[in-house]
């Protein structure tokens, strides 16, 4: 999460403590391990959230038809092997925009809007709820579907 400060208790190295206290912009530091114990940079690493820079196993990016977002078994309660491909433009609760805002945050810019050069101010007015019609909840439902859970 944006603004997350990793634990610094017991960190003797002053540089490492300063890095943690600076609240890493990607929402995690070099000590973070995914559900498989992998660190950032290791093959198969699953980040706690993803941005437009993330690509799935076949090279698709957020917003592309068939993009498979990383699943880490947190909010969605799904094992990574249960990840589902999304339709064009769609994204889930783990997507973060260029400002590291998440769906539901005022000014959040979804993938297609970001690609179109839309601004947080525009999106805050257009979608005050912080998401658009392409958002998919943890069960894969969109805003117009029965049982939809907003972020």
N, C-alpha and C positions, 0 to 999 in steps of 0.2 A: 504494500500500500504506500501511496505517496505520503511522505512525512514519517514513515516508519523508522524508528531508531532501534537498530539491533542491540541486544544486551551488551553492556560494557563491563559488567561485574567480572572481576578476575582477569581482565585484559591488561597485561603488564606493559605491552608495547604501546608507547605513546602515539605513534603514527597510526597503528591499527585502531586504537580507541578514538582518535580524531576522525578517522574515516567513518566509523560507526556513528559517532555523534553528529556528523554532517548529514545524516539521513540520506542514504544512497538514492539517487533519482529513480532507479529501476525498481525500488521497493525491497531490495535484499542486498546483502553484502557477500563477500567471498566465503563466509562461513556457512551460508545457506546450503542445505541439502534438499533435493527433491524426495519424493516418496520412495525412490530406489536408492537413495544415498549418494546420488551424483551431484557434483558441483557444476556451476556455470562453466561452460567451455568443454565439458566432457561429453562424448557422444551419447545421445539419447537424453540429455538433461531436459527436464520439464520445468520451465520457469513458473513462479507462483502467479504470474499474470503475463499477458502478451500484448505486444503493440503491432503496428503495421510492419515492423521490421521482422517479425517472426514468420517463418515459413514452416509448413507441415512436412511430413515425410516425403511427399512428392513435389514439393516446391511451390505450393499454392500459398498465397498471402490472405490475410483477413479481407473479407468482402468478395473474394473470388468464389465462383460456384464450386462446390465440393471441398472447400477448405475445411480441414479437420483441426479444431482448436485443441490445445493441450488440456488434458484432464488430469487433475491431481487428487481426486477423491475428497475434496474439501466440501464446499457448499453443495455441490451436485450429488455427492454420495456415490459417485461412479468411479470405477477402477479405470485407469488409463486405457485399458484394452476396450472399454465400452464407448470410447469417443465416437461421436456421430458426425458425418460430413454436414456442413451447412449449405443452404442455398445461397445464390448470389446476393451479396449485400448484408448477409446475416452475421451476427456476432453474439457472444454470450457474456455472462457476468464477469469473466476474467479479462476481457479486452480493456486496454487503457489507451487513451488518445495521446496526442503529442504533449499535453500538459499533465499526463498521468492521471487524468480524471477517469472515473469508472462510470458505467451506466448507472443512471440515477442521480449523478452529481449535476448541479446546475452548470450549464455551459459545456457539458460533455459533447464531443464531436465524434459521431459514428464513422466507421471506415469510409463509406461512400461519400459522405459529406466532407470528410477530410481530404479525400482524393479530388473533390471538386473545389477545394480551396475555401470552404466555408469556415467561418470564425466562431469561437466560443460565444461571443456576444449575439451573433445571429441565431445560433442554436438555442441559447438560453431563452430567447424570445419565442422561437418557433416551437420548441419542445421543452417547456418549463419543467416537465417531469424528468428530464435528463436522459431520454431514450426515444428512439423513433420506431416505426413499424417493423424494422428489421431485427430488433432485439429479440433474442430467444432466451426463455427462462431455463432453469436447470433441467426441466423435463422436455425442452425443445419446443415449447408453445410460444406463439407470438401474441402480441397485445390484443388481438381480436378473438382469440380462441378461448373457449371455456376452460376455466381452471388456471388461466395465466397468472403467474406470480411476478409482480413488478420487482425491479432490483431494490 
